[in-house]
Amino acid sequence: MKVIASDNGRAVSLPPREAARQLESEIAAVREEISALVAELDRRRHEAFDVKLQVRRHGLELALSGVALVAAASGYVWLRSRRSRRRAGWRGQLERLREAVIPPSKTGRRAEAPRVVTGILTAAANAGAAVVIKRGLERALRGRLSRARGMTLIRSPFRALARRGTDRAGFNSEPVAAPINDTQ
């Protein structure tokens, strides 16, 4: 009895024992490959959940995130206390009296227009503040980051890429064949 097996796209008839040996070798190869993948996944899992290693690798980023979180929380508390103090003062009392005596207008457009403009201005101010903070942190930490990672930082990495043309070999260009010299 013969079994037909496939060898690189063409059919080959093999004896049953040879077909079984071939299948066993393929199964063993697949098992070895799977075991190597599982071992690598296990190593990465252990590395990802190793808190000490992650703190050692990303200590600066964690510290900056913690400082930003504390600053945001303290800013929120400060803003809330400032608003409550303003509301308790004599100006706040006059404002509450004015709201009680003169009812707000019933048209929604007049009340919403300042909110829209204020929202746009607030978003623009936040974006500008984020840019200023980012640039300040980059300047302040430039030397420290380059020493920590063992590399030098480019002053403006995107400008260097923009200056480079597409006609240079090795950068967004097709390989060019060398000219053949037939005069030998």
C-alpha positions, -999 to 999 in steps of 0.1 A, spaced: 0 0 0 14 34 -10 6 68 3 8 100 -18 27 129 -2 34 164 -15 70 174 -21 74 211 -31 41 211 -50 44 178 -68 29 145 -58 52 117 -47 41 83 -37 58 70 -5 56 38 14 35 42 46 65 39 70 84 66 51 53 89 51 50 83 88 86 92 94 83 123 73 52 134 92 70 127 125 99 149 115 76 177 104 57 175 137 90 175 157 101 206 138 69 224 145 70 214 182 106 228 184 95 261 168 64 264 190 85 256 222 110 284 212 81 308 207 66 299 240 99 303 258 104 338 242 69 348 253 75 335 288 108 355 290 90 386 278 62 381 303 86 378 331 104 409 319 72 429 315 60 422 351 94 427 367 86 459 385 122 466 396 135 462 360 108 485 346 115 511 373 153 509 365 146 512 327 119 539 329 127 557 362 130 592 346 97 588 328 79 576 359 93 605 380 82 630 354 47 615 352 45 615 390 55 652 392 30 660 365 2 641 383 10 659 416 11 693 399 -22 687 382 -39 675 414 -25 705 434 -35 729 406 -70 715 407 -72 718 445 -58 754 443 -83 764 417 -113 750 436 -102 768 468 -97 800 449 -132 798 434 -147 790 468 -129 820 484 -140 843 456 -176 831 460 -175 838 497 -161 873 494 -181 905 490 -178 904 452 -193 869 452 -222 881 474 -229 910 450 -228 886 420 -253 863 438 -275 893 446 -274 905 409 -284 869 397 -313 869 422 -326 903 412 -319 903 375 -328 869 360 -304 857 332 -317 862 297 -338 834 283 -320 834 250 -294 807 249 -272 823 222 -260 852 245 -252 828 273 -234 803 250 -213 826 229 -189 836 256 -185 799 266 -176 789 230 -150 817 227 -137 809 261 -135 772 253 -115 779 221 -92 803 238 -87 778 266 -79 750 242 -54 772 224 -37 782 257 -35 746 267 -19 736 234 6 765 237 14 756 273 20 719 263 44 730 236 63 753 260 65 726 287 76 700 262 104 722 248 115 732 283 117 696 294 136 686 262 161 714 268 164 706 305 168 669 301 187 667 268 221 660 284 208 636 310 188 616 285 217 613 261 241 601 289 215 577 302 208 561 268 244 563 257 238 584 226 238 619 214 206 637 206 202 655 173 192 691 178 163 689 154 159 654 140 131 662 117 149 690 100 178 666 91 153 643 75 136 671 56 169 683 41 179 649 28 167 645 -8 151 614 -22 178 610 -49 205 598 -24 213 562 -24 198 543 5 170 568 13 137 563 -6 155 555 -38 158 524 -60 192 507 -62 213 519 -92 233 493 -112 270 500 -116 281 509 -152 299 480 -170 333 488 -185 338 468 -217 371 483 -227 395 457 -213 
